Amino acid sequence: MGSLRDAWEAQADNWAAWARTPDHDVYYEKVNLPPFLDHLPTAGRLTLDLGCGEGRLGRILQERGHRVVSIDASPTLVLLAKTHEQSQRVVLADVAHLPVRQAAADLAIAFMSLHDLDDLQGAVFEAARALEPGGRLCVSIVHPLNAAGKFVDQTADSAFLIAGSYLEEFRYSDEVERDDLPMVFHSYHRPLSAYARAFEEAGFVIEALREPPDPLPGDEHARWRRVPLFLHIWAVRQ
């Protein structure tokens, strides 16, 4: 299937259109991002945006006063982030091999990126290396329950089915088209224990978990008020 890095590079232009079209990515704008930002630490010495994509979160962080270095392995996405009218410092690199000196940062953010990486353990270890003791790693991922199953139908009270094993790790892709914008999301399902183990082995202590509910009105969102879409994790470097 090739690497996830290559898969996302192949989708880079589609992703930029998806992310930059106003009011298109409502799950990002209305469900995932607001509660994530509500709990984000204030700006400090240096913030690393790990798996920055085309740079939309980095731009928000800069507006909030963060000194940001954004990192992604996709050449196209790095170029898009760099050439945006609100430019940012962005580096082409694998987040499992960060070009950052030890203890250089006090905050690392992996917003919707850890499940899109081939090397979860390497990325978490590198985040720990780049953070000073007491520094924080703040993560948003597709909720592992969401990645492992699906609703049987579109009704508000639909059953949610896990056809295989939640505890197995596996690669998957979701092909979506919305408002004439196509996108293929390439990701890796890992159970919550896999993330917890990676954090533990890298020297992090998880201080908070959140499962933000879908606050959007309408019957099409009712089922997602019963099963979480996203998972937020805050961890401290020991």
C-alpha positions, 0 to 999 in steps of 0.5 A: 500500500506504500507509506502513509507519507506518500499517500498524503503527498498524493492527496495534498492538493485535494487536502488543501482545497478541503481545508481552505474552502470556507465553511467546508470542513465543519467538523474541524471548525465546529466540533474538533477545534474549539474544545481543543483550543479551549484547553490548549496551554498559552504561548510559551518559549516554542510550539511545535506543530507536528504534521502541520499539513497545509498550515491552518492550525499553525496560522491560528497558533501564531494569531494567539501569540505562539512562536511556532515551528511547523513540520510535515513530511509532504513537500507539497503541503510544506510549500502550501504552508510556506507560501500562504499569505500568512506565512509560517516557519515550516520544515520538511521533515519526518516527525519521527526524526525531528530537526529540533534540538533536545528540550528546545520546546515547551509545547508540541501539538499533534492535531489530527496527525498521529493516526496518519503516521507510519511510526507512532512510537518514533513520533512520540519519542521525538516529541518527548526528546524535543520537549523540556521536562514539564513540557506538554504534548497536546493531541487530537486524533480520530477516536479509535472507536470511530476508526474501528467501526461504523453506523449501520445506517444514517438514522439517529438511533442507528446501531454502531457496528465493529465488524472486526477487532477494535484491538487490532492495528490496521491501515484504512482509507476513507474516500469522501466527496462533499460539495464537489471536493474529493478527498481520500483520508489515509490513516491507521487504526490503533486502539487507545492502549497503543497510544497510551503505551507509546506515551508511557514508553516515551516518558509522558504522563497523560493528564487529561482525555476528552471526547468532544461531542458533536454539538451540531443541530440536525438529525444527520448529526444526532448519531454522532452525539452518541459515539465520539468522532475525536479524542483529545489527549494532554500529556506532560513530559517527565 
